[in-house]
Amino acid sequence: MIVDRGLHSPHAIRPRMTRVHPVVRAALWISVAVNALGVVVFAPLAVGRPSPLLPVALSPFLAGQVGFVIALFGGVYFWLARQPTIHRPLLVVGGLGKLGFFGLTVAYAVAGVVPAHVALSAIPDLVLGAVFLWTVQGLGR
């Protein structure tokens, strides 16, 4: 017996989606802006020039890779912000990405690799990551 598992079948496996709370949609749009700023920070380094917003030397290759990942996440946030419902696993990845960036930035600031003000500039990522994970837990509905 063949079971139809197409999208319209009652047996279809559908990804977990959630309605978008206005706070979550705002957080996604803010994330687009924050990530765009991140791309601006790494773009000069990616072409071998110093970045006035990042007081750390970085090879153009690594700066280009980091800038690309930041742009990719920003594109996903842009796409999610425009959707009528949100794909929850993408919010988990986005939230962990934001919290990971914040955690690494604080760790490097504590170790003296970057100035403390760089860690402070990562606080929006902490807040946005918390909002994303708050939503996934079902509290943001």
Secondary structure, 3 states (H helix, E strand, C coil): CCCCCCCCCCCCCCCCEEECCHHHHHHHHHHHHHHHHHHHHHHHHHCCCCCCCCCCCCCHHHHHHHHHHHHHHHHHHHHHHCCCEEEHHHHHHHHHHHHHHHHHHHHHHHCCCCCHHHHHCCHHHHHHHHHHHHHHCCCCC
